[in-house]
Amino acid sequence: MEGLFTANNVWMMICTALVFFMHTGFAFLEIGLTRQKNTINILFKNIFIITVGLLLYYLVGFNLMYPGEFNGYIGSIVPGISPPENGMTPEYADGGYTWWTDFLFQGMFAATAATIVSGAVAERIKIGPFMVFTVIYVGLIYPIAGSWKWGGGFLDELGFYDFAGSTLVHSVGGWAALVAVWLLGSRIGKFKDGKPQAIPGHSIPMATAGVLILWLGWFGFNGGSVLSADPELTSLALVTTCLAAAAGGVVAALVSFLRFKNLDLTMFLNGILGGLVGITAGADVMTPESAILIGAVAGALIVFAVSFIDAIKLDDPVGAIAVHLVCGIWGTLAVGIFSTNPDHTFVAQLIGVLCYAGICIVSSFLIFFVLKKTVGIRVSEKEELEGLDAHEHGMDAYPDFRLNEH
């Protein structure tokens, strides 16, 4: 028993490290798909999200998300964490891991929701208001929403299922991204005479590296969500995860080619991410064939969602809304269609999606609307045109190292 407990815990710590590494992938993807003049700004936001997110999860988030006995809707704020008597023994969490590993693994998920928003609002949001949003959303909204399912709340009792967070992580970030982009407005030059204009990112190789890092990190995201090193379930989760990612990428590239007559690498990359987000809700309850189908649908959805978001004049520089919100909803509903567990129903999945839409839209709107009316959330036209790196940070991501001539 002790040996199995140790093996489980080591696997969970490896998965924790892989999920942490995903923040490198998010950073590379975001800076790669945006312009050079905003690189420092994006990196600063990403580092802020990780550091403050972990501290907030320690201070209030973990206890709020996993309150034990509670009313099923919202727990009480208990500052800090202290392990129970069995927290470091096989008696805790069925011997899957220790209390400390539990906290750290879940904490890595918490920051991801705000990172999704960071990409969608890139290149024109004031950094101060974004930091305020991150503190409130990651510190309070995410753990309260998470407790509804993963903390044993009312959606868990209803039969709603979300294995690793298609809704609890990705849609929670996606809904906030949608609200933020709407309130913020589009970047200067994005729409001309009502038609969307391409604003190319400055490093597609870096964006590609980011997606591959995220795919690797998903081995921890989904593999760790088994909450032990169970050989059968971890293997299945990794197989379905990879097949969905591959199918999502291939179908997105194919549909994009058929629609636009070009081989668009960014669509290929976002298709991979869409497949990953789509399978995340049910990676442990899908056959490989179902995983491929879920990923394929997600890949097609990416292409049409990106076009639709442009058509309604919303500006999402990295495709975060299409990837995390649209494919998050699809993956969650897909559990009710394809799950090998007969207890998973489409109705329960739909109710879960609607409940999370409600809390995320209302809370993110209130946060951003108040900030917009008080301190403002958008930088000036001059700052946007010259770049946020110079105005918000006084730094250049790629300085010229040539010696000055005298």
Legacy VTK file of the C-alpha trace (Angstrom):
# vtk DataFile Version 3.0
C-alpha trace
ASCII
DATASET POLYDATA
POINTS 406 float
0.000 0.000 0.000
2.785 2.422 0.906
4.599 1.757 -2.380
1.440 2.357 -4.421
0.724 5.532 -2.471
4.228 6.826 -3.206
3.937 5.948 -6.916
0.549 7.695 -7.146
1.932 10.785 -5.431
5.010 10.950 -7.671
2.799 10.718 -10.773
0.590 13.529 -9.471
3.629 15.728 -8.799
4.886 15.096 -12.342
1.447 16.078 -13.671
1.538 19.199 -11.502
4.849 20.153 -13.126
3.416 19.526 -16.598
0.402 21.773 -15.905
2.769 24.449 -14.597
4.780 24.158 -17.822
1.589 24.937 -19.761
1.976 28.562 -18.696
5.105 28.688 -20.856
2.977 27.433 -23.738
0.278 30.047 -23.137
2.926 32.786 -22.994
4.615 31.664 -26.231
1.279 31.323 -28.036
0.049 34.757 -26.968
3.213 36.677 -27.807
3.647 34.754 -31.060
0.177 35.684 -32.315
0.457 39.362 -31.329
2.774 42.196 -32.301
6.333 42.685 -31.116
5.556 46.015 -29.424
3.313 44.318 -26.828
5.492 41.332 -25.886
6.650 42.543 -22.456
3.072 43.475 -21.553
1.755 39.991 -22.327
4.598 38.261 -20.500
4.116 40.500 -17.455
0.422 39.580 -17.318
1.196 35.884 -17.593
3.772 35.971 -14.816
1.390 38.020 -12.636
-1.388 35.468 -13.157
0.785 32.508 -12.089
2.311 34.135 -9.014
-0.753 35.919 -7.661
-3.004 33.021 -8.645
-1.049 30.579 -6.487
-1.001 32.963 -3.520
-4.747 33.597 -3.808
-5.437 29.876 -4.077
-3.512 29.379 -0.842
-5.198 32.282 0.944
-8.834 31.593 0.001
-9.258 29.528 -3.161
-8.507 25.979 -2.070
-10.798 26.023 0.965
-13.512 27.801 -1.008
-13.341 25.256 -3.836
-13.152 22.169 -1.625
-15.119 23.173 1.477
-16.172 19.674 2.538
-19.640 19.942 4.037
-21.388 23.019 2.617
-24.661 24.195 1.131
-23.680 23.155 -2.383
-23.491 26.713 -3.744
-20.884 28.708 -1.844
-18.532 27.796 0.988
-17.131 30.071 3.669
-13.814 31.879 3.330
-11.263 30.207 5.610
-7.838 31.859 5.167
-4.831 29.646 4.532
-4.644 25.867 4.488
-3.670 23.286 7.067
-3.598 19.561 6.305
-5.927 17.164 8.110
-4.439 14.428 10.297
-4.507 11.888 7.460
-3.272 14.414 4.866
0.097 12.770 4.268
-1.076 9.153 4.485
-2.786 6.658 2.160
-5.993 7.315 4.076
-6.238 10.725 2.363
-7.879 10.887 -1.088
-7.953 7.071 -1.459
-4.173 6.996 -1.392
-3.903 8.922 -4.655
-1.708 11.720 -3.329
-0.979 13.831 -0.272
-2.837 16.937 0.839
0.055 19.168 -0.274
0.130 17.620 -3.742
-3.648 18.022 -3.927
-3.366 21.735 -3.196
-0.554 22.339 -5.684
-2.152 20.362 -8.524
-5.466 22.175 -8.146
-3.686 25.501 -7.752
-2.061 25.090 -11.167
-5.518 24.887 -12.738
-6.756 28.041 -11.014
-4.499 30.478 -12.845
-5.374 29.080 -16.271
-8.808 30.751 -16.385
-7.307 34.259 -16.231
-4.580 33.342 -18.741
-7.307 32.597 -21.295
-8.676 36.126 -20.808
-5.178 37.617 -21.131
-4.829 36.448 -24.721
-8.263 37.653 -25.807
-7.757 41.210 -24.507
-4.139 41.508 -25.647
-2.691 44.712 -27.114
-5.200 47.244 -25.776
-6.129 46.657 -22.115
-4.681 48.670 -19.243
-2.573 46.418 -17.093
-3.830 47.771 -13.739
-7.507 46.947 -14.308
-6.532 43.555 -15.724
-4.634 42.790 -12.529
-7.666 43.788 -10.441
-9.860 41.503 -12.552
-7.398 38.613 -12.099
-7.398 38.965 -8.317
-11.210 38.883 -8.064
-11.862 36.273 -10.755
-9.144 33.808 -9.763
-9.442 34.496 -6.049
-13.219 34.215 -5.703
-15.219 33.409 -8.851
-13.194 30.433 -10.078
-13.154 28.533 -6.749
-16.837 29.216 -6.062
-17.780 27.972 -9.537
-15.406 25.019 -9.175
-17.007 23.949 -5.903
-20.309 23.379 -7.685
-18.861 20.261 -9.325
-15.409 19.371 -8.019
-16.187 20.447 -4.453
-19.250 18.215 -4.246
-21.774 21.000 -4.860
-25.222 21.021 -6.416
-24.080 20.256 -9.975
-22.159 17.219 -8.748
-25.288 15.940 -7.059
-27.241 16.617 -10.263
-24.939 14.290 -12.210
-23.027 16.912 -14.189
-19.624 15.580 -15.301
-16.442 17.462 -16.207
-13.383 15.256 -15.873
-10.616 17.861 -16.205
-12.264 21.185 -16.925
-13.703 21.775 -20.420
-16.239 23.914 -18.569
-14.774 24.434 -15.088
-11.495 25.811 -16.437
-11.766 26.587 -20.149
-15.325 27.895 -20.400
-14.921 29.812 -17.138
-12.053 31.650 -18.830
-13.825 31.753 -22.187
-17.013 33.423 -20.924
-14.957 36.126 -19.183
-12.908 36.602 -22.353
-16.079 37.096 -24.382
-17.423 39.731 -21.978
-14.065 41.501 -21.744
-13.578 41.678 -25.518
-17.094 43.082 -25.957
-16.619 45.811 -23.329
-13.087 46.617 -24.462
-13.659 47.045 -28.178
-11.449 46.020 -31.091
-7.863 47.025 -31.755
-7.204 50.025 -33.969
-7.152 48.837 -37.570
-8.841 45.492 -36.956
-12.012 46.456 -38.828
-12.002 48.641 -41.929
-15.324 49.557 -43.544
-16.882 46.829 -41.425
-14.574 44.112 -42.708
-12.014 42.311 -40.506
-8.375 42.935 -41.355
-5.563 40.543 -40.544
-3.121 41.816 -37.899
-0.316 39.254 -38.165
1.520 38.032 -35.088
5.244 38.691 -34.928
6.470 35.120 -34.368
4.508 32.185 -35.740
7.398 29.808 -34.856
6.997 30.868 -31.213
3.222 30.356 -31.394
3.834 26.870 -32.822
6.224 26.053 -29.991
3.571 27.295 -27.555
0.940 24.918 -28.924
3.295 21.938 -28.776
4.174 22.820 -25.168
0.475 23.074 -24.330
-0.146 19.670 -25.897
2.632 18.221 -23.743
1.211 19.972 -20.684
-2.178 18.396 -21.361
-0.611 15.037 -20.458
-0.577 16.416 -16.916
-3.861 18.307 -17.241
-5.858 15.225 -18.237
-3.523 12.480 -17.060
-3.356 14.004 -13.584
-7.112 14.420 -13.369
-7.374 10.660 -12.828
-6.056 11.700 -9.367
-3.812 8.630 -9.141
-1.399 6.656 -11.301
-4.095 4.094 -12.160
-2.527 2.339 -15.203
-5.697 1.804 -17.226
-7.342 5.188 -16.681
-4.195 7.301 -17.102
-3.297 5.468 -20.307
-6.806 5.861 -21.710
-6.904 9.556 -20.811
-3.610 10.201 -22.613
-4.676 8.231 -25.702
-8.038 10.007 -26.045
-6.352 13.361 -25.383
-3.778 12.874 -28.133
-6.238 11.485 -30.680
-8.647 14.387 -30.143
-5.815 16.904 -30.522
-4.605 15.302 -33.734
-8.108 15.096 -35.208
-8.839 18.692 -34.224
-5.729 19.972 -35.953
-6.213 17.996 -39.162
-9.896 18.869 -39.545
-9.352 22.565 -38.760
-6.605 22.728 -41.397
-8.800 20.886 -43.928
-11.945 22.960 -43.325
-9.898 26.150 -43.399
-8.367 25.113 -46.730
-11.760 24.316 -48.232
-13.191 27.669 -47.083
-10.276 30.018 -47.692
-8.117 28.101 -50.205
-4.946 28.410 -48.141
-3.061 26.192 -45.702
-3.367 28.349 -42.593
-0.942 27.257 -39.858
-2.696 29.311 -37.167
-5.964 27.482 -37.873
-4.061 24.190 -37.701
-2.629 25.183 -34.317
-5.938 26.398 -32.878
-7.590 23.222 -34.168
-5.170 21.172 -32.050
-6.035 23.290 -29.018
-9.743 23.006 -29.785
-9.461 19.229 -29.859
-7.627 19.269 -26.526
-10.229 21.504 -24.889
-13.054 19.403 -26.342
-11.812 16.077 -24.969
-10.954 17.461 -21.529
-14.480 17.020 -20.101
-14.617 13.299 -20.823
-11.131 11.980 -21.563
-11.580 9.094 -19.117
-15.001 7.961 -20.385
-14.473 7.992 -24.152
-13.459 5.323 -26.631
-10.631 6.271 -29.009
-13.165 6.487 -31.846
-15.330 8.921 -29.885
-12.246 10.987 -29.020
-11.370 11.341 -32.704
-14.937 12.398 -33.511
-15.031 14.925 -30.645
-11.699 16.380 -31.745
-12.804 16.512 -35.393
-15.977 18.438 -34.552
-13.951 20.796 -32.358
-11.535 21.418 -35.239
-14.381 22.324 -37.580
-15.990 24.509 -34.916
-12.765 26.497 -34.564
-12.852 27.655 -38.201
-16.508 28.681 -38.139
-16.276 30.235 -34.651
-13.295 32.411 -35.620
-15.213 33.631 -38.691
-18.359 34.258 -36.644
-16.476 36.222 -33.971
-15.016 38.423 -36.726
-18.470 38.798 -38.298
-19.976 40.206 -35.078
-17.066 42.690 -34.783
-15.340 41.133 -31.781
-11.549 41.207 -31.778
-9.819 38.180 -30.240
-6.130 38.263 -31.290
-5.342 34.660 -30.324
-8.670 32.887 -30.931
-9.200 32.244 -27.204
-12.991 32.497 -27.361
-13.260 29.993 -30.211
-10.827 27.566 -28.583
-11.734 27.712 -24.915
-15.392 28.758 -24.890
-16.886 27.213 -28.020
-14.902 23.968 -27.826
-15.309 23.884 -24.040
-19.086 23.924 -24.435
-18.938 21.309 -27.188
-16.698 18.984 -25.159
-18.939 19.251 -22.111
-22.081 18.456 -24.081
-20.242 15.638 -25.881
-19.990 13.780 -22.567
-23.783 13.474 -22.611
-23.615 11.992 -26.121
-20.536 9.746 -26.224
-19.712 8.808 -22.620
-19.312 5.111 -21.880
-20.928 5.787 -18.486
-24.730 5.532 -18.789
-25.164 7.852 -15.796
-23.921 10.815 -17.843
-26.862 12.550 -19.502
-27.071 15.346 -22.038
-29.594 17.244 -19.895
-27.274 17.320 -16.875
-24.408 18.503 -19.093
-26.553 21.258 -20.608
-27.685 22.465 -17.170
-24.040 22.614 -16.092
-23.056 24.665 -19.142
-25.904 27.128 -18.514
-25.088 27.488 -14.802
-21.452 28.292 -15.544
-22.466 30.692 -18.298
-24.626 32.520 -15.768
-22.063 32.989 -13.017
-19.212 33.791 -15.414
-21.064 36.299 -17.581
-22.592 38.152 -14.634
-19.442 38.252 -12.501
-17.016 39.174 -15.273
-19.401 41.827 -16.601
-19.739 43.417 -13.161
-15.973 43.442 -12.624
-15.063 44.868 -16.029
-18.037 47.271 -16.202
-17.198 48.844 -12.834
-13.544 49.131 -13.841
-14.518 50.663 -17.190
-16.721 53.302 -15.570
-14.222 54.179 -12.821
-10.581 53.882 -13.894
-11.101 52.856 -17.523
-9.922 49.582 -19.033
-8.485 50.686 -22.379
-5.174 52.371 -23.086
-5.055 55.609 -25.084
-4.824 55.609 -28.875
-1.231 56.856 -28.684
-0.229 54.075 -26.268
-1.887 51.428 -28.412
-0.236 52.600 -31.615
3.235 52.907 -30.084
2.957 49.703 -28.058
2.232 48.828 -24.460
5.795 47.727 -23.767
7.117 51.270 -24.018
4.227 52.976 -22.207
3.295 50.451 -19.507
6.746 49.005 -18.834
9.421 51.237 -20.332
11.082 48.189 -21.858
11.689 46.555 -25.227
11.405 42.790 -25.621
13.961 42.723 -28.429
16.436 45.579 -27.840
19.088 46.447 -30.386
22.397 45.246 -28.974
24.633 46.910 -31.566
27.305 49.104 -30.028
26.607 52.787 -30.354
28.929 54.469 -32.797
30.918 57.403 -31.433
LINES 1 407
406 0 1 2 3 4 5 6 7 8 9 10 11 12 13 14 15 16 17 18 19 20 21 22 23 24 25 26 27 28 29 30 31 32 33 34 35 36 37 38 39 40 41 42 43 44 45 46 47 48 49 50 51 52 53 54 55 56 57 58 59 60 61 62 63 64 65 66 67 68 69 70 71 72 73 74 75 76 77 78 79 80 81 82 83 84 85 86 87 88 89 90 91 92 93 94 95 96 97 98 99 100 101 102 103 104 105 106 107 108 109 110 111 112 113 114 115 116 117 118 119 120 121 122 123 124 125 126 127 128 129 130 131 132 133 134 135 136 137 138 139 140 141 142 143 144 145 146 147 148 149 150 151 152 153 154 155 156 157 158 159 160 161 162 163 164 165 166 167 168 169 170 171 172 173 174 175 176 177 178 179 180 181 182 183 184 185 186 187 188 189 190 191 192 193 194 195 196 197 198 199 200 201 202 203 204 205 206 207 208 209 210 211 212 213 214 215 216 217 218 219 220 221 222 223 224 225 226 227 228 229 230 231 232 233 234 235 236 237 238 239 240 241 242 243 244 245 246 247 248 249 250 251 252 253 254 255 256 257 258 259 260 261 262 263 264 265 266 267 268 269 270 271 272 273 274 275 276 277 278 279 280 281 282 283 284 285 286 287 288 289 290 291 292 293 294 295 296 297 298 299 300 301 302 303 304 305 306 307 308 309 310 311 312 313 314 315 316 317 318 319 320 321 322 323 324 325 326 327 328 329 330 331 332 333 334 335 336 337 338 339 340 341 342 343 344 345 346 347 348 349 350 351 352 353 354 355 356 357 358 359 360 361 362 363 364 365 366 367 368 369 370 371 372 373 374 375 376 377 378 379 380 381 382 383 384 385 386 387 388 389 390 391 392 393 394 395 396 397 398 399 400 401 402 403 404 405
